[in-house]
Amino acid sequence: MNALKKILGLIWIALGVSAGIYLIYFQAVPLFEKGGNDLVPAIIYTFVLAPLISIGMSVFGYYSVTGEFDNV
């Protein structure tokens, strides 16, 4: 079971990085290019949601890989 937790931790880290890339590249950049009223969501995606989601998922995966959840 602990090996499964470590593998899933790596998957969580990969999902965190890919979610950040997706939010910035596919959501925020097109909105920055449009300009106008679309700048506010682009700024929210770039500076609030992408770091929050990426860091949160990656830290959860890191804890799983390092064995913090082995006692649970």
C-alpha positions as CSV (number, residue, x, y, z in Angstrom):
1,M,0.0,0.0,0.0
2,N,2.9,2.4,0.8
3,A,4.3,1.8,-2.7
4,L,1.0,2.7,-4.2
5,K,0.9,5.9,-2.2
6,K,4.4,6.8,-3.5
7,I,3.4,6.2,-7.1
8,L,0.2,8.3,-6.6
9,G,2.3,11.0,-5.0
10,L,4.4,11.2,-8.2
11,I,1.2,11.4,-10.2
12,W,-0.1,14.3,-8.0
13,I,3.1,16.2,-8.6
14,A,2.8,15.7,-12.3
15,L,-0.9,16.8,-12.2
16,G,0.1,19.9,-10.2
17,V,2.7,21.0,-12.7
18,S,0.5,20.2,-15.7
19,A,-2.5,22.1,-14.1
20,G,-0.3,25.2,-13.7
21,I,1.0,25.0,-17.2
22,Y,-2.6,24.5,-18.5
23,L,-3.9,27.5,-16.6
24,I,-1.2,29.8,-17.7
25,Y,-0.7,28.7,-21.3
26,F,-4.2,27.7,-22.4
27,Q,-6.3,30.0,-20.2
28,A,-4.4,33.1,-19.2
29,V,-2.3,33.8,-22.3
30,P,-5.3,34.0,-24.7
31,L,-7.0,36.3,-22.3
32,F,-4.0,38.6,-22.1
33,E,-3.9,38.7,-25.9
34,K,-7.5,39.8,-26.1
35,G,-7.1,42.6,-23.6
36,G,-9.9,44.8,-22.5
37,N,-12.2,43.3,-19.8
38,D,-10.5,39.9,-20.1
39,L,-7.4,41.1,-18.2
40,V,-8.9,40.6,-14.8
41,P,-9.6,36.8,-15.2
42,A,-6.1,36.4,-16.9
43,I,-4.5,38.0,-13.9
44,I,-6.5,35.9,-11.5
45,Y,-5.5,32.7,-13.4
46,T,-1.9,33.7,-13.5
47,F,-1.2,35.1,-10.1
48,V,-3.8,33.4,-7.9
49,L,-5.1,30.1,-9.2
50,A,-2.1,28.7,-11.0
51,P,0.3,29.0,-8.1
52,L,-2.3,27.9,-5.5
53,I,-3.3,24.8,-7.4
54,S,0.2,23.9,-8.6
55,I,1.9,24.3,-5.2
56,G,-1.0,22.6,-3.3
57,M,-1.1,19.5,-5.4
58,S,2.7,19.3,-5.6
59,V,3.2,19.6,-1.9
60,F,0.5,16.9,-1.3
61,G,2.4,14.7,-3.8
62,Y,5.7,15.4,-2.1
63,Y,4.4,14.4,1.3
64,S,3.1,11.2,-0.2
65,V,6.4,10.4,-1.8
66,T,8.4,11.1,1.3
67,G,6.2,8.9,3.4
68,E,4.4,11.4,5.6
69,F,1.1,9.4,5.1
70,D,2.6,6.0,5.9
71,N,1.2,6.0,9.5
72,V,-2.3,6.8,8.4
